[in-house]
Amino acid sequence: MRKDKKKSPKYIKFCPQCGSSNIKWELPQTWSVWKCWDCGYVGAFIIEDSTIAVEIRKDYLERTGKGEGVGRKKRKLKVKSKD
């Protein structure tokens, strides 16, 4: 009986600046340089641990105010009337 070999799982890459998984090689010829298409990070350092990436993402959304209800306060716009 032949046993099927398990293939090693593909590792998901995460941006070290914003924690996004939308990170790809900047140029395929320079395989050591990655680019994040969400925040614009360019560099050789990436994260492969999803638990760390979740914490980075949460912190990034709080710092930038881009999160959905994460540390964001709604502001009322004041309209000045021309009298």
C-alpha positions, 0 to 999 in steps of 0.5 A: 500500500502506497502512502501519499506524501503530505505536501508542506503548507504554503506559508502566507506572507504578511507585511511587517508595517501593517500586517496585511497579506496583500504583499508580493515581490516588487519585481520577480527578478529581485525575489528578496524585495517585497512590496505591500500593496496596502501601505506601500512598505518595500523591503526584505523583511516579512512576517510569516506568523499569523498571530504576530500579523494580527497584532500588527494589523490591529495596531496599524488600524488604530494608529492610522484610524482606518479601522472599522470602529477601531479607536475611531471617533465620529466627528461632526463637521461644522459648516460655516454659513456665509452671512 
